[in-house]
Structure formats: structure tokens, C-alpha cells
Amino acid sequence: MKEMISRRSFLRVMGLSFGAAMLTACNTGTADSPADSPAASVPDADTPVPFLTEDEFPRLDGSTACIPLMAQMKADVTGMDLLEAQTGITVSTTAYAWENFGLWSRSDSEDYGAQLLIVYEAPEYVKEELAEADAKLEQKAIGRDALVFIVNEENPVQSLTQQQLRDIYAGRITNWKDVGGADSPIVAFQRGVDSGSQTLFKKLLIDKGDGQLMAAPTELAPADMGGLVDSIAEYNNSANAIGFSVYYYIDQMYSKPGLRLLAVDGMTPGNDTIADESYPLCNEFYAVVHADAAPDSPQRKVYDWLDTDALKKVLARLTTLVARGTAPDMMICNYVYEHVEDNTTLTVRYTNVFPQNRLFNWTHVGHFRPDQNLLMHSVMYRTEVLRKCGMVLPKHTFYVDNIFVYQPLPYVKSMYYMDLDLYRYFIGRADQSVNESVMVKRVDQQLRVTRHMIDCQDLDALKGEKKLRAYMLHYLSMMMAVSDIFLLLDGSAEAKEKQKGLWQYLREHTSAAVYRSIRFGFGGVTNLPFPKGDAIVVGGYRIARKIFKFN
């Protein structure tokens, strides 16, 4: 007798397959980490996925200090080896890069000029030139650096105030003894007027005072940043010298033995103090593109790839909510799948599920579609929530981000949703952890995560919170389905036994009510108890995968 399945059941298999597979996206492995450190609790992101060939990558120009960043961009975008990418990066320095790009280069040119700048702020005279020429450029901040001051390590002075630095460079303080150092004359190096570091020096320090700046002798104004660093390190009376650079350059590109960075106003420059701007001389650097660059042009694609606007909006909103004392336990945003194989996108948003731009709780939550599970891409937690839930992620295990978005939920009492695309996930790479063949090989890790989720929460304790319990039941059902599907794809007798064992584990470690809800509800659709049931499930999964391209 031919086995038949109804259209309704088939569609449920497809829907379940789609929803289950959505849970697998961007799952990564991590070591055991207690949840009192949020950074340690969040799995690492997958390696960036190349979306341009080496030949397609746009021609770059910009500031010398940005060369390592440019090389990393090229390596990430094209898949090139980083050292190989570095060899192809040359720049014409900050002022000339802005001038050449804004006055002479064209977005539609195939053989002339740069197509994209990664650059520090332009000097004022260059800004005036660009304004007079009505240069049509788009720019956005993509990172933060800092102006730092360099002295010889033999110099006993550890910190200077901003005013002391102004006085030194105005010629009002000329001896180190006047700022707590030895009785020695101060030798103050500068850069040329067209350098990016000189522009920052004037903007961040000199122009915030009286604007007075002594002219530097030619020998004290090296033509390039490396020359300045070398000069301070090698000056005949080196303990007397002071100069400046940008932090990234001196830290990553051209560090020299025998030099030390000064604290300013008592704050030492470093990654942390620059990130939170507690170091006082911070400034952003930019990506710049011609305004008429076509949407499908390589330079526009890279420019868009460097987007930071959404994150700034989220951080600004969280800052406001914290200041008001109304910070949520969980912030939710949209995320976007970028399919590299055919250059298509899928945005997962929650406008039908959550109220927007206000605090709410689980009683205000609407209906989730199968493609709208809360994934790692979409949530941020208050640190205290992670501490309270006691989450520890299994060691050396992929797919643990499912635990991250499941175990803390009973501790989330307030939520906030912003309808913006915060996270962009490139999917379609053959070696990704969510690639079908990879997931089949790692199915034991999927089982480990699923068992952890069965054990980590008592869903019967949530009967008073119906919507929360319903969502967590649905999510656990999805995890059972994910495990079922990839065990079925394995197809071995051993895999079949593992499937039976997982369902037995669910029966033994949950209540009868929870087991029945999953086994005879959504989760059980991938475990059809009749001949050819497995083939029907796999067929539904294949069709759903082809349509929705979830891995």
C-alpha cells in the first residue's frame, strides 16, 4: 500500500525544516565560559566571507596610519592572504589623498585615481579646496583613533596636561624642569602642514586653546610619520625630545624600542581608553566614496560593508535608556542574511512581533513566524541577566549560540525593539559551521547543545508566563527538529539510534506535558512514525533549503 501524506502535513514539514534550519545560522564553537563575563559568553563570529575577487577590489588611497586596516579589508573582502594583501597597498598621505580624490578622481574611471579613501580628517585648506570645487563626496566614520605624544623612555615625565602641551608647542614652556622633568631644553617635533597627524594635532589640541603654535625648524618637521618616530628615538639628545603620532600607527605599524607614550591629563592611551574616549585626544577616521558611485560598484559595496550607522543608533538609544534608569534586560534588532552565492539578501525583522521603541514584556509579544526566532544576531542582554541565569557554555562545542538565546529568557523581564538592521551575516561559504555537510559531521555537538537546553530550564515553572513558555517550547521543538534532520541526513544505523536516544532523553528529563507538547506538536513533525516518514522529512527539508537558502 502506497504511503500518503497530506498537503497540510507536507507544508508543516517544510515550515518546520525552514524554522529549524534558521536556528543553525552563524552557530560557532566556544570554550567553557561563565556568564559573569558577557564578552566571554558570546560566541565568536565566523570568518568574514569574501564577496569580491582580487581584481574587483577597489583602488584605495588614504592616510599612512590606515594601511594595516586597508590590508585587512582587502583580505576579508577578497579572501587573500593578509601578507599578500599588504603588499598591494600604497597611499599618498592624508592631504594629497583628499585632494586627488575630490578634485581629480572620478567614480566611473577604470584606470585613473582611487575609488575609495580610508583616511583621517582633511586639513582645513583642503576642505576649502573641496568646497570651492563642489566635490560630491560621501563619508562616514568607521573607527576611532587618538593623537598620542611620544617621549624617550629615559624621560622621567609620565604625564602632561593638555595646557602644558599647548604651552610647549607655543614656545611658552621650553624646559622639562617646568613640567616635572630634568633641567633640559625641550625639543618639540611636529609634522608638515599636509599631514593627517598635524591636522589632528591642531584640531584636538592647539585650536582648543589660543591657537598659538611655534614654527618648527625644518629638521624638527620630518616629512613622514616614520621619520618623526625615528627622529625622537635617534635625536642626539633623545631624552629631550617630544613628538606626536596617531595611536594606531605607533602601536601597530612603527613601534620603536626606547620610546614611551605619555599620559594626557592623567589618562594613558590604549585600546580601552580610546574606545570609551576617557583618553582626551580621540578622533574618528573615515571611509570616503564618490556620491555618484553606482550601488553595484565594488567601491560602493565595500563602503556599505563598512557600515556603522546602525550600531551608533543602538548605542545612542541604550545610553539614553541607561541615563533614564529604564535600560531593558534585552535589546532586540533585525539581522540580514547576505547570500554570497547569488548576491541576495533576507532581512529578519520583528515588526509584527514586538512593539517598537518602548519598553515591553512578554505579555505584549505577538506571534512568531518560523523564520523569526530570536538568534544571537538579534539580541543584546543586560549583563546582570547573564549573571543571574548562571549560563556556562559547553566546552569545544559549536552551535552554543542557541543556548545563549534560550537559557537567559526567563530572567528577561523587560525588552526593547528597534526596527533597524544591525547584524549582517554572510552565508553560503562551503566551510561554514552551518554548511549542511559540516553540520552532519558535527551532529554530536548539536545533540550536546540540545540536551543542555533540555536540562537548563524547567518549562513547567513558566506556566504563569504563557507567551514566554510557548516561545521556549517552540524553540526547544526547533532544536529537536534540527537534531532530527541532520541525523536523518547522516542516514546511518548509528544515527538512527542517536535519534531514538535524544527523544528518550527528552522524555526522561522533562515533564509528561512538555514531552507531549514537543513530540506530538511541531517538534515531532521531523520524526514521522511510519514507513517513508524519514524520506518525506528529508524531502521537505531539501525543498525548504532550496527556497529559503538557510545554509
N, C-alpha and C positions, 0 to 999 in steps of 0.2 A: 504494500500500500504506500502510495506516494505521500510523504510528509508535506504538509502545507503550513504556512504561516500567514496570518492576516496582514493587510496593509498597515493597520494600526500598530501591530507588534513590530513590523519591519521598520517603520518610522521611529518607533521608540528605540530600537537598536541603533539606528543612525544617530538619533539625538543623543543617546547615552554615549555612543562612541565619540561624538564630537565633544560633548561636555567633558568626558573623561580625558580625552586627549588634550583639551585645553589646560588641564591641570599639569600636564607634563612639560609645558613650555618653560624654558630657561631654568630648569632644575639643575643644581650644581651640588657638588660634594663639599663637605667641611669636616673639621675635626670637632671633638667634644668641646663645647663652649658654654659656660654658664651664662644665663641670660642677664646677669648684672652688668654685662658689657654689651650694649646693643650692637656695636660695630662687630664684635666677635660673633654675635648671634646671626648676623645677616650673611648668607652665602655669597661667595664671590661671583661677580658677573662673568659670563662666558667671554672668551676672547673675541675682540671685535671681528666682524665678518667683512672681508673685502667686498667692495661694490664698484670699484673702478680698476682697470688694468693700469700697468705702469705707464703705458703710452698715453692713456686718457687723463692721468693725474694732471691737474692744472699747474701752470708755471707760477712759482711763488717768488715773492720778494718781501723784504721787511727789515726788521731790526736784528742785529747780530745776536743779541741775547735770546732770540726766539728760534735760532737754528735747531737746537735739540727738539723743541716742540714741533717744528715743521717736519723734521725727520720722523718723529713718532707718528705724526698724522699720516705721512706718506706710507709708512709701514702698515699702519692699521687699515687704511683705505684700500691699499693695493695688495696686501699680503706679502710685500717684500721683506727681506731680512733687514733689520734695523740698521746694521752697519752699512749695508749696501745702500739703503735709503739716504743715509747721512752723506755719502759721497756725492750725491747729486744736488745738494742744497747749497746755493750761493745767494748772497744778499748784497745790496748796495747801500746799507745803513739807513737809519730811520728817515732823515730829511729827504735824501735822494729817492728812496723808495716811494714816499708820498708824492713827491713832485713828478717822478716818471709815470707813476700810476694814474694820478689825477689829471696831468696835463698832456701826456703823450700816448699812454697805452689805451687800447680800445678793447671792449669786451668781445667783439666779434673777430678780432685779429687771430689768425692762426700761427703767425710767425713773428710777431713783434710784441715785446713788452710782457709784463707779468699779467696774470689773470686773477690773482688773489694775493692780498697782503696779510701777513701776520706780523703785527707791528705795534710799537709803542706810540704814544701820542706825538703828533707832529709839532714842530716848533711854531711859534706864533707867526713868523714871517711866511712859513709855508702855508699855514691856514689862510692867511691873507691872499696869497697867490691862488690858492684853490677857490676861494670865494670870488675873486675877481674873474677867474676863468669859468665860473659857474659849473665847476666839476660835479657831475652827478654820481655820487658815491654812496653806498650803504655801508655802515659799520656797526659792529656790536662788540661789547666787551665779552671776552671768552676766558679771562683769567685775571689774577691779581699778582702783582709783584711789588717790590719795595725798593726805595732808594736806601742804600747802606753805605756807611763810612768805614774806611779801611785804614788801619794803622799797623806799624810794625809791632810784632809780639813783644819786643823789648820795651815798648812804651808803657809806662805804668798806668796811664789814664784808661779807665774801663768804660766810662760813660760820659757823654756830653749832653747838654740840653740843646734844644733847637735854637735858642737865642745865642748860646755860646758858639754854635756852628755858624750862625749868621755873622756874628762878630768876627770870627776867624776869617771868613771869606770876604768880609768887608774891609779887612785890614785893621780892625779895632783891637783885636787880640792877636798878638804876634809872638808870644812866648808861652810854652807849655806850662810854665810855673803858675800862670794866671788861671789855669783850669785844673790844678792839682798835680801837674807833672813835673818833669825835671826843668832846670833852668837852661832851656834850649830854644832856639828860634823855631817857629812853626813853618814848615814848608808845605804849602797847600796846593795840591794838584787839582786841575779842572780838566774838562773836555772841550772840544771845539763847539762852536755855536750850533752846528748842524747835527750834533749827536743826540740820540734819544735820551741818554743819561743826563746830559747837560740840560735838556728841556725839562726833565723831571726834577732835576736839582733846582732850577729856577722856579718852577711851578709849586713844588711841595715845600720848599724852604725859603728861598730868597724873596719871592714875591709875596709871601705871607708876612714878611716883616716890612722894612722900609725900602726894600728893593735895591739896596746898595750892594754892589759886587765889584771887588777889585779886579783889574785886568790881570790875567795870568801871563807870566813870561812864556815865550814860545816853548821853551824846554819843559815847562810845567803844564802844558796843554797837549798831551800826546794825541796823535791822530786817531788811534783806535783804542778800544777798551783794554785789550791785552797789553798795549803799550803803557797804559796808565798803571795797571796792576804790576807790570814788570818794573816800572819806574819807582813805585813805592817800595817794592821788595829789594831793589838793587841800588837805590839812591845812596850816594856816598855817606850821608849822614841819615841813614834809613830810619833811625829811631825818631827823627824829627818830622817825618813825612806823614801827610794825611791825604786821602783822596776818596772818591766815591765810585760806586758802580750800582748795578741792579742786582738784587739778591740771587736771582736765578743764574746769572752769568758767573758770579763769583763762586756760587755753591756747586753748580753743575758743569760749568764749561772751562773755567780758567782759575781754579784754586791754586794758590802758590804757598809753599812752605814759608814760615816766618811771618805770616800776616794774621791779623785778627780783626773781627768785626766789632765796632763799637756799639754799645747800647746807646739809645737816644731817649732822653727823658726817663732813664732807668729801665727801658724795655729792650731786650736783646732780640735782634731779628732772627726769625726761624719760621719753619712751616706753620706752626701753630699760631704764633703771634701775628703773622701776616694774614692767615686765614680769618682770624677773628678781629683783625685790624687794631689789636691792642698796641702793636708797634705803630708809631705815629706817622711814618712816611710811606704809606701804601698808595698804590695807584694801579689802575687796570690797564691791560693791553687788549688789542683789538684784532678782529678779522675784518677785512675790508674787501668789498666786491663792487664792480660797476653796477649801477642801479638797473641798467638795461640788460644785464646778464640773463640769458634765457633760463626758464625753470629747469630744463633738462640738460643744461650745460654742466660740464664737470665742476667748474668753479662754484656754480650755484649749489650743486649737490653737496660739495664739501662745506660750503658756507652754512647751509641748512643743517648739516650734520653736527656743526659746532654750536648748536642752539643752546642757550642758557636762559632764555626768557621765562619759560615755564617754571623752572626751579626758583628764579628770583621772585616770581609771584607767590609761589607756595611759601617760601621763607618769609617774605614780607607779611603774608597773611598770618602765619604762625607767630611771628614777632608781635603783631597786633593782638592776637588772641592771648598770648602769654602775658603781655602788658595789662590786659583787661582782667586777668585771672580766669579766663574761660577757655584755656587750651584744651583741646579734645584728647581723649585717650587714643584715638586713631584718626589719622588724616587719610582720606581716600582721593585718588586722582585717576584719570584714564591712563591707558597704555596703548601702544601701537605696535603691531607686528609688521615688520618690514621683510617681505618675502624676496630674498636676493635672487632666486632663480628666475623670476619673471617681473621683478621690479614693481610689485603691487603691495598695497598696504591694507591692514584691517585694524580699525580702531575699536577697542573695547571700552565703552563708556557706560555710565550708570544713571543716566538722567531719568530713566523710568523706575529706578530702584530707590534712590536716595533724594531727600530734599537737598537743595543747593544753597551753599553759602550761609549756613546756620548750623548751630549745634542740634543734634537729634540723637535718639536712642533706638533700640531695636523695635519698639512699638511703632515707629514711623517708617520702617523699612517696607518697601514694596516687593514685588515678585521678581526673582532672579531667573533670567533665561539660562539655558545650559552653557552659553558662552560668556556668562557674566560672573563667574566665580571670582572671589577676591584672591588675587595672586600676589606674590611678593612684589611684582611690578607696580601694584596699585596702592599699597598701604605703607604708612609710617606709624609707629607706635610711640606713645609716651614711654620714656624709659622705665618709669615706675611700674607700668603694666607688665613689661618683660621681667622685671624683678619679682613681682608678685606671683606670676604664673609658674616660676621655677623651671623654665624651659632649658633643657640641655640637649643639644642636637647630637645624634648618634655619630660616632667617630668614623671617619673614612667612608662616608656614605653620600651618594648622590640623592637628589630629589627631596632633600630635607627642607626645602623652602615650603613644602606642603605642611610640615609641622609648624613652621614659622607663622603661617596664616591660619592656623587651626587652633593650636593649644591656647594662645592668649585670649581668644574671643570671649569666654565667659567673664573675663576681667575688664572688658571694654564696656564702659558704661555711657560714654559719650563719643559721638563721631562727628566728622565734618567732611563734606564732599565738595570738591572744586571741579567743575567741568572743564578741565584742560588736560592736554596730552603731555604728561610728564616723562614717561619712560618709553623709549623706543627700543624694541628688541628685534635684532636681525636674525632671521630664521631661515633655514634651508641649507646650512652647511653640512656636509656629509659626516663630519666627525663630531657634531654637537651631541651633548648628552641626551637630547630628546630625539635624535635620529632613531628611526624605527629599529634598525639592526643593532644599534648601540643599546637601546632600551631592552631588547630581547636578551642580550648578553648580560646586562646588569639587572635582570629581573629580581634577583635575590635582594638587591639593595632596595628595590621598590617594595618588596614584601616586608623588609625590615622597617621601612618607614610606615607602611600601612599598619603593621602590628603596634608600632609605637603610638600611632594615632588612636587605635582601638583602646589602648591602655591609659592614655594621658588624660582623658576626661570621662566623667560619668554623665552621660547624656540624660539619664533619668533624673539627675539632680537639677536639670534645667526645665522641668515640666511647667514651672511658673513663668518661664520666658519662652512662649510658644514659637515665636518667629526665629529667635536665636537657635533653639533646639531643632527646629525644622531645617534651618540652613546647615547646621553642623551634621545632622543626619544625612542631608543631601550630599554634603562634601565627603563624608565618610563612605557613602554609597559610591560616589565617583572614584574614590581611591580603590575600593574593591573592584570596580569595573576596570580601572587602569591595570591592576594586577592580573585580573582575569584575561583581558585582551592580550597582554604580552606573554602570558603563559600559553594561551591558545596559539599565538603566533610561533612560539617555540615548537609546539606540536609533539614533543616527546612524551613518553610514558612518565618519566620523572616529573615533567612539568605538570602533567595531569594530577599526579599525586600531590604536588605542591599546592595546586588549586584547591583540591579537597581539604588539605591541611589548613589553608587560610580560612576557609569557611568554617571549619571545625574550631579554629582559634577564635573566630568572631562569636560563635555560639557559646563557647566556654568562658569568654571574658566580657560578655555584655549580658544585659537582661534579656528575657524572652521577648519583651516588647521591642527592644532595639533590634534584635536579630530578625524578627519577623518584618519590621519596617524596611530593613535593607534587603533581606532575602526575597521577600515577595513584593517588593516595590521596585524602585528604579535600579538599585544595585544588582538585583537578580536578573535583569534583562540580558546580561552578558554570561549568564550561567543557565542556559536553557536545558531543562532535564528531559530531552527526547532526542532520538537519532537525528543527525544533521544539524542539531542545535548549534554546535560549535562552528560549523561551516557558515550558518546563517549570520552568527555574530561577527565572524571574521569578514564575511562579505559586506555587512553593514558598515563595519569599520573602514574597509577599503574604499567604499563609495564616499563615506563622510570625509575621509582623509583627502581624497581627490578633489572634492568640492571645496572644503574649507582650508586645506593646506596647513594643518596644525603642526606637522613635524616633517 
